Amino acid sequence: MYRDVGDHRREFEWYRRAAAMADGDAKLEVAIRYLSGKGVRRSVARAVELLRAVLVTKHTTEGAKDTARQLLHGCDAGGRRLATGSIRRPRVSRPLLGKGRATRAAG
């Protein structure tokens, strides 16, 4: 809901609340926002702490764990972001449409 209207601060607060209840996927969302500074003051050190917590939290999907590993790989031990620019989620492979390839609508 808040994502649709662009209220990043409130969106962050709801993810933070879910993360406080041991939701590993919400912890990942909070960490991504700490890395990007979207809705909260940027803190790479806090993001690294949360990404490590995602890996050990019981209630985390494998996809979230993979994403956390990839984001941690981009950070060094000092909590500094090695790559510059915006934070992007790693690409997830999606099944192809049609007979083995993606199709586009004629336009």
C-alpha positions as CSV (number, residue, x, y, z in Angstrom):
1,M,0.0,0.0,0.0
2,Y,2.6,2.6,1.0
3,R,4.9,1.4,-1.8
4,D,2.1,2.4,-4.3
5,V,1.8,5.9,-3.0
6,G,5.6,6.4,-2.5
7,D,5.6,6.7,1.3
8,H,9.0,5.0,1.8
9,R,9.2,6.0,5.5
10,R,6.0,4.2,6.4
11,E,6.8,1.3,4.1
12,F,10.1,0.9,6.0
13,E,8.4,1.0,9.4
14,W,6.0,-1.8,8.5
15,Y,9.0,-4.0,7.2
16,R,10.9,-3.1,10.4
17,R,7.9,-4.3,12.5
18,A,7.7,-7.6,10.6
19,A,11.5,-8.0,10.9
20,A,11.2,-7.6,14.7
21,M,8.9,-10.6,14.8
22,A,11.6,-12.8,13.2
23,D,10.4,-12.6,9.6
24,G,13.6,-13.2,7.6
25,D,12.2,-11.8,4.3
26,A,11.2,-8.6,6.1
27,K,14.8,-8.4,7.5
28,L,16.1,-8.5,4.0
29,E,13.7,-5.7,2.9
30,V,14.9,-3.6,5.9
31,A,18.6,-4.3,5.0
32,I,18.0,-3.3,1.4
33,R,16.5,0.0,2.5
34,Y,19.4,0.6,4.8
35,L,21.8,0.0,1.9
36,S,19.8,2.3,-0.4
37,G,18.7,4.9,2.1
38,K,15.1,4.6,0.9
39,G,12.8,5.6,3.8
40,V,15.6,5.6,6.4
41,R,19.1,7.1,6.8
42,R,21.6,5.0,4.9
43,S,23.6,2.7,7.2
44,V,25.7,0.0,5.5
45,A,26.9,-1.4,8.8
46,R,23.3,-1.9,10.0
47,A,22.5,-3.5,6.6
48,V,25.4,-5.9,6.9
49,E,24.2,-6.9,10.4
50,L,20.7,-7.6,9.1
51,L,21.9,-9.5,6.0
52,R,23.9,-11.8,8.3
53,A,20.8,-12.3,10.5
54,V,18.7,-13.2,7.4
55,L,21.1,-16.1,6.8
56,V,20.5,-17.6,10.2
57,T,16.8,-16.7,10.8
58,K,14.5,-19.7,10.7
59,H,11.7,-18.1,8.9
60,T,13.4,-17.0,5.7
61,T,12.9,-18.2,2.1
62,E,15.8,-19.7,0.1
63,G,15.4,-16.8,-2.3
64,A,15.8,-14.3,0.4
65,K,18.9,-16.1,1.7
66,D,20.4,-16.1,-1.8
67,T,19.8,-12.4,-2.2
68,A,21.3,-11.7,1.2
69,R,24.4,-13.7,0.3
70,Q,24.8,-11.8,-3.0
71,L,24.4,-8.4,-1.2
72,L,26.9,-9.4,1.5
73,H,29.3,-10.4,-1.2
74,G,29.2,-6.8,-2.4
75,C,30.2,-5.5,1.1
76,D,33.6,-5.8,2.7
77,A,34.2,-6.8,6.4
78,G,34.3,-3.1,7.4
79,G,30.7,-2.6,6.4
80,R,31.5,-0.4,3.4
81,R,29.7,-0.8,0.1
82,L,32.3,-1.9,-2.5
83,A,30.1,-1.1,-5.5
84,T,28.7,2.4,-6.0
85,G,25.4,3.3,-7.4
86,S,21.9,2.2,-6.6
87,I,21.1,-1.0,-4.9
88,R,19.4,-3.5,-7.2
89,R,18.0,-6.9,-6.4
90,P,19.8,-9.8,-8.1
91,R,18.0,-11.1,-11.2
92,V,15.8,-14.0,-10.7
93,S,15.3,-16.4,-13.6
94,R,11.8,-16.6,-14.8
95,P,10.2,-19.2,-17.0
96,L,10.0,-18.3,-20.7
97,L,6.7,-17.7,-22.4
98,G,5.4,-19.6,-25.4
99,K,7.5,-22.3,-27.1
100,G,10.9,-21.8,-25.5
101,R,11.2,-18.0,-25.9
102,A,9.5,-14.8,-24.7
103,T,6.9,-13.3,-26.9
104,R,5.9,-9.7,-27.4
105,A,2.5,-8.3,-28.2
106,A,2.3,-6.7,-31.6
107,G,2.0,-3.0,-31.3
